[in-house]
Amino acid sequence: MNHLNIPQEVVDEVKLTNTTLKDVNYSEFVNKLFNNMTSAKEAFHHAGTGISGEAGEIIDITKGPWAYNKPMDEAMFKHLLEELGDLRFYYQAMLNMLGCTDLDIQCQNIKKLS
């Protein structure tokens, strides 16, 4: 469901590209690209600051329409997806370090919020 009035064809265009990922193991993809630094503590901090930094970029995007009456348009939508992807990368790196899956986190969250 699209509550931001982004044109459906723009949303569909993004969804169509998902088919290109059918043969990619995202966890392994992130493992290959993520800089593990020189210690587990540094890698853990790297992932945490990456998540925080990308969340800050998302705040900047959402602040535009809220505080400055900027349009919630295709450019904003694509920029937001880009930053969500970056956040997802660092989140996956953290999951990899913890030996958890996204499903593990979802289950814990449901348990906590129920």
C-alpha positions, -999 to +999 in steps of 0.1 A: +000+000+000+014+034-010+003+061+014+025+088-001+008+092-034+039+081-053+027+072-088+021+034-089+042+030-121+072+043-101+066+019-073+060-010-098+093-001-116+112-007-084+094-039-076+101-053-111+138-050-105+135-075-076+134-103-101+171-097-108+179-108-072+165-143-073+200-158-076+217-136-050+222-146-014+221-112+002+239-123+034+268-136+013+267-105-009+271-083+022+298-105+036+319-100+005+315-062+005+315-053+042+347-039+057+353-060+088+380-037+100+408-052+121+387-066+150+352-079+157+346-049+180+355-025+152+334-044+126+304-043+151+309-006+156+312-001+119+278-018+113+262+002+141+274+035+129+265+026+094+229+019+105+228+052+125+243+072+096+219+059+071+190+065+095+201+101+097+200+104+059+165+090+059+155+117+085+169+144+062+147+130+034+115+128+055+123+162+070+119+179+036+082+174+031+075+178+068+095+210+076+100+226+042+070+216+023+091+198-003+072+175-027+069+138-020+077+129-056+096+104-076+130+118-069+123+117-031+110+082-034+141+070-053+165+087-029+146+072+001+149+037-014+186+042-020+191+052+017+169+023+029+191+000+008+222+014+025+206+009+059+196-026+050+232-034+040+245-024+074+216-042+091+225-073+072+261-070+082+250-068+119+228-099+114+257-117+099+279-109+129+252-120+153+245-152+134+208-142+131+184-139+102+159-112+095+132-137+104+148-141+139+145-103+144+109-102+131+099-130+156+116-113+185+099-080+176+065-097+174+071-113+207+081-080+223+052-060+209+025-086+215 
